[in-house]
């Protein structure tokens, strides 16, 4: 027996949409088996993971609040990944963005007079800091050919330690009884809530606008075209005279900026102060979201909501069914693997052929 | 007296280097065959969790180590099916493997948090182990350390002194030409990936059974990623992987001592040193290679689909 992959002349548009859905179903089935193995009824678990969170106002808001940073980061990453560049350090860019923006919030604490500029300044500082942090692997890649995969990942640990140091040291609230946290931000340094008495804040709108903007840029601008060409055919891109270096810097700046913006949105929205930890791994989960959404911004929006749903559902399952949170993480990893595996059906005819080894290669 | 202190330091350096050598040497073989598996961290931590669980259940460190290697192998098989069989993107698949491995390790290890076992037994040869200065360093290690050293030698010999090793390297350099020659590209790659997984799992097992020796969630702390960096740093050569791992182990020990001594530097800066050192090492390496071209296997990370 051997597995034959014959490239399709065109990617199948039906399977392009169907394959992630099928992968999702397969992941849910495997997850169900795992849940049964842990001694919980798969039916109950399915309801807790995927139905209960959709049935209450507060949990719907929680889903939106989790989906927003995921969608924002993943949309930025889509630019990178489409161009075959591998920024996997979005978690670090998120943290640095939150730190830089939060710094503005701390520095302006208690300031009177005209304060309308503070929130925009925080958002801009976060975005710029995230972009600047992403420039480190980008410049090393362009100038010295250092693998951006490893440098961007290593910088995640550095960013987390930097935040830890700042919150325990220079930015600690002097009146905070030595707790490792900054002062709480003034109202002028907080993202406004969308509804009175609820948790949903304006960060959700920011993320949605970014997704719309990215859709337009990717589909309708020369830059978006460049990104797509470089990803699909690097040779063609070189013949067209597109500059590798410029594009690398640009997509890293975009993905880092998006992650940084997501960081400060989280800090100025949900958290309201700086803490040693400001991210439950959004930067890594966003990688799953980016691929689950097929690297297209609208797909990413849907994927972010699905992943946020499983995360909130996972928290519910931990409380109601005593299912560990790691199950959710394993499920998400499995889902990404299955999505990548299912993708082959959109690009190739897959055949199981009896008999010996294959002959002439086509690459 | 001072000789014994030097020996103590070298022993701790070697201990810190061993998991990196194990994981790095496995990844080197996979990459030499042309497959970039970014899931080392996931395979390593799953190996750590499974090895500890098996060791507690059976009471045998040896079976624990086997269990750890098998766990890494299992995850690597998934990765191999995805990337070698189904031609999926290697970078993304490797990341999914890391996430999956972290999640699975948490599931497996949940019941074992806070438990402690005796560390893996150390070799004791009457006469030799007691030699002053180097007895314990050379003759008093645990089986993981000797396995790591043996693997470096064996892989080095295999890749450059055997026909199968030449085939493996050739496939990593040009999968189209080697396929045209009738070599079994996908089979060799799949086996190389499996080997890499088993080594990473064994590296994790070392952490849980000998180095710490207990299980705690997230205990690999980025060592899988550092092993990946080491392979690049070593220009895909086994002996240099070992040398790099020792350098790195040395840096880790130095950092621990500096933290204990309290040099007035923030602890976070010292903790960040291994990661900064990795970046610096990669930068220095590429500065040194600017005119030599890339030393990476030419087909590394590229998707291969044979047809007809």
Interface residues (C-beta under 8 A of the other chain):
Chain A: X3 X4 X5 X6 X7 X81 X86 X88 X140 X144 X145 X146 X147 X149 X150 X151 X153 X154 X155 X157 X158 X161 X162 X164 X165 X169 X284 X287 X288 X291 X324 X325 X326 X327 X328 X329 X330 X331 X332 X333 X334 X336 X337 X340 X341 X343 X344 X348 X350 X357 X358 X359 X360 X361 X362 X363
Chain B: X38 X42 X78 X81 X82 X85 X86 X87 X88 X89 X91 X92 X93 X95 X96 X97 X98 X99 X100 X101 X102 X103 X104 X105 X106 X107 X110 X175 X176 X179 X180 X182 X184 X217 X222 X225 X228 X229 X232 X266 X268 X269 X271 X272 X275 X276 X278 X279 X282 X283 X286 X287 X290 X294 X304 X305 X306 X307 X308
